[in-house]
Amino acid sequence: MGIVKKFQQMFSTVPMLGWFLGILTAVLIEYFWGYDYISYYLGLPKIPVLFGALIMLKEPLMIPGALAYDLIVYVIPVLAVAKLTSPFTNQGAALLEKLPLWLSAVLHLVFLYAVLHLWAGINDYRVLIVKLTLISIILTVSINVINGYQGEFSCSHPGFMALGAYVSSILTLVLFTNDKIFGTALLPPALAPYCFPIVLVIGGAAAAVGSLAVAIPSFRTRGDYLAIISLAFMFIVKSAIENLHIIGGARGMGGQPDLAPLPVIFIWTTLCIWIIHNFVTSIFGKALNTVRDDEAAAESMTIKTRKTKMTAFMFGAFWAGVAGGLFAHVLTYINPGMFSINRLAEILAMVYFGGLNSIVGSIVGAVSINVLGEALRPLELFKWIIIPLILIFVMIFRPYGLISFTEINTKKLLEAKKHKTKQGVSS
Amino acid sequence: MRKIAVLTVVAFCTAMLFSSLALAARKTIIKIGINAPLTGDIPKVGEGTKYAAQMWLEDIEKAGGLEVGGKKYEVELVIEDNESKAESAVKANTKMITQDDVLAIVGPQSSKQAVPAGEVANKYKTVMISPWSTNPSTTLDRPYVFRGCFLDPFQGPVVANFITEEFGFTKAAVLYDVASDYPKGLAEVFKQAWEEKHGPGSVVAYESFTTKDTDFSSQLTKIVKSGAQVLFTPQYYNEVPLIVSQAKDLGWTGPIVGSDSWGSAETIELCGEDCYGLFFSSHYAAAGAKGATKAFIDRYEKTYGYIPDDVAALTWDALRLAQQAIQDTGKLTGKIEKDREAVRDALARIKDFDGITGKMTFTEEGDPIKCAVIVKINNQGEYEFYGSSCP
C-alpha cells in the first residue's frame, strides 16, 4: 500500500502533456529499435502486438521475454520521461492554459493522435484493433445516452447500426464504385473521401428516422416494454434486410471502398464524444436525467417529457448509424447476421461494464471489452468463460459499472500540475 | 524512490535471466495459418479443421520439416479462432498475415467468414485456400484466394439430376435457412435447376426459416400438404436431425435429400436411425473408400475416435495443396512478400492434384474442377458411396 501511495505522489506532478511525451518516447523507441534490437535480444519472434498478451498466453516460455519487452519499451521510458520532463511539460501546460480551452484540447488531441498513429502503424493488426475499438466507443457512448442518461433499456442499437451501415454502403456503392448490383459509378471515385462525411451523416439520419418506429409507439410505456419493442425492432431490421435480395439478402453486401482509415475514424470518434458530452451536460441533458429519475415531477417542472425522450433516442440512434457506416467501410463487407443478438450482447456488455451515465465509463468499457476480447484470443473457448466472469464480478461489486456517474473535466485534465506540490497537498 | 528504482532493476534482471530464448537467431520458419470456427455456432467444423491440420503437421514433423529446394524448413501452424463471426475472421486473417507472417492461410470454412476474410488475404497478397466455402464471391476477382471444393452452381444441378434419375420424381419441396448464406444460395440454385428440368411450378413448396429456429412444424406441415415427392434441405448438422425427425412425426414419407453440409460426423450422431437411407451430395464418402483416402480416414479415426467428415478431408487436401505449392516454388527467399507471391503462382499452376477428395485443377478464378459424390447413409449409419457426377 505504501509503495502505491508513494508512487502516486511521485507522479502527481506530471501533467497530461508529460504523459503524452512519455508515451511518445516509448512509441519512438519501439518504432526504431523494437524489431531489430529489443525484441531480437529478448528472443521474441517479433514486436509483441498487444503488450505481449497474445504471445504470453500461447507460449509460457515467452512470458519473461514479453514482460521484459514491456518494461524496456513501455514502462520505464514512460515513467522516466514523464517524471524527468515534468518541469518543462508543466511550463508547456501552463502556456497552453492561457489559450482558449478548445484550442488547448485540440492540440492535445493532435498529440494523442500522433502517438496512436505511430503505435498502431507498426502493425496493421494493431490498426484494425484500434479502428474497431474506436467504433465500439462511438456505439457505447451513444447507447449510454439512451440506457444511461435516459434510463431506458433499449435493445435496438444493432438495428440502428445496420440501418446506418446499409444506407451508407448503398450510397458509396451507387456513387463511387463500379458495382455488379448498382452499375457504374455516378461520381468520380476521387470525390469519395470528401463526400464520405455526408454519406455517414445520411446513414446516421436514416437510423434516427428508423428509431422513430420504436420511439413513437413505445414511449407511452417504460422499462420492460421498451426493451421488448426495441428488441423486436432489431429483429425486424435484420429479417427485412435478409429478405431484400437487391441488397444481397443473407449473402451480404461487399465491395465498399475503403474510406475509413484511422484518422477519419479518430476524428469521428472525438466528434461523437465532444457532441455527446455537450449534449448531456446541457440543459437538455439535465432535463433528460430528471425525466429518468421522476417523470411526473419533471412534467410538473414544465419539461416536455415526450419530446425530451424522443430527441435523446433519435440522437443516440444517429450515432449508432454513423458507427455502422464506419464499420461497413472498415470491413468492406456486411451481412445482416452481423447486426444480431451477438452484437447487442457485446454493446450492452461494454456499456454496463464501463458504467452508466458516464462518457469516461463508456470509453473504459469499450476499450477494455475490445482489448480483452483480442488479448484472450489464444484461450479459445475459455475466453468465453473469463470475460463473462469478469462481467459478473463487476455487476456484483459495482452494480452501475466501473466508472459511473462521472463526467470529463477537460480543464482539470489538461492543466499544469506544478502548484499542487508547492502547496504540498495531495488530492 | 530508491525502493522503486531497486524493484525495477531487480524485476528487469530476473526477466532477462529467465528469457531462456534470448539471443536465439531468427530463422525462416514456414508458418501456415488456420482460420477455423473453434467456438460459435459450428464448433464441430472447427474441430475437424484443427484435427486435420494437426495430423498434417505430424507428418511434416516426422519427415523432419518441409523440404523446399533441397533445404528442410521447420513448419509451424498458427491456429486462430474466428468465433464463426465475419469480423472475427477478418481480425484473425489480419493478425496471421501482419503479425505471425504466415506464408499461406487455410480457412475459413463457412462462406460468411470466407468472403470478407478473402478480401483481407487478397489485399495483403497472401494465399488463402478455403476448403469448404461454396459461395462464388469468395474467390471472384481475387487472384490470391483459392478453394478446395466445388461451387453451389455445380452442386445444385447434381442433386436435381440425381433425384430425377434415381426416383423419377417431378415435384420437390425445399426447406432452407433464409438468414444463412450457404443454404439460401444452394436452395436457389436447386430450385432453378429443378424447374428447368420439370417446368415452372414443379417446386411445390419453397419454405424458409431463420438461423437458430428449432421448430419447423408449420413449414413442414405445408410441405407435407403440398404433395411434394421429395424434400431437399441444404442445412447444417445442427438442424438436419430436427428437420428429419419433425418431418417424420408430421407424416412425411418420401425421401429427404441434403447437400455437403450434411457431411459432418455429428449429423448421424444426433439423428440416429431417422436418417438411415437418406441421400446427400458431398465431396467424398467415408465408407468403402480406397487408397490414400482410406489411409487418411483410418488414421483420423484411430487418433480422434470418429470418422472424419468432409471438412476434415477438404482441409487435409487444402493443406497438401499449400504444401505442394510451397515445394513447387523451388526456393524460399526468406522475404515473406516475395515468397507469398511465389506460392500463389505455384498454386495456380498445379495440375491434376491427386487429393483424397478427388483430382483437382484450378480454374482462372481459383476454383477447382472436381467431381461431386452422392452419399447414402446406410443402415449402419455410415456414409456410403452411391454415385458420382463430374463436370
Interface residues (C-beta under 8 A of the other chain):
Chain A: I3 K6 F7 M10 Y40 Y41 L42 G43 P45 K46 V49 L54 L61 M62 P64 G65 L67 A68 L71 I72 V75 I76 N123 D124 Y125 L128 I129 L132 K238 S239 E242 N243 G249 A250 R251 G252 G254 L331 T332 Y333 N335 P336 G337 M338 N342 E374 R377 E380 L381 K383 W384
Chain B: M1 K3 I4 T8 A11 F12 T14 A15 M16 L17 F18 S19 S20 L21 A22 L23 A24 R26 L38 T39 E80 D81 K85 A86 E87 V90 K91 T94 K95 I97 T98 Q99 D101 K112 V115 P116 E119 Y124 N135 S137 V178 A179 S180 D181 K184 G185 T210 T211
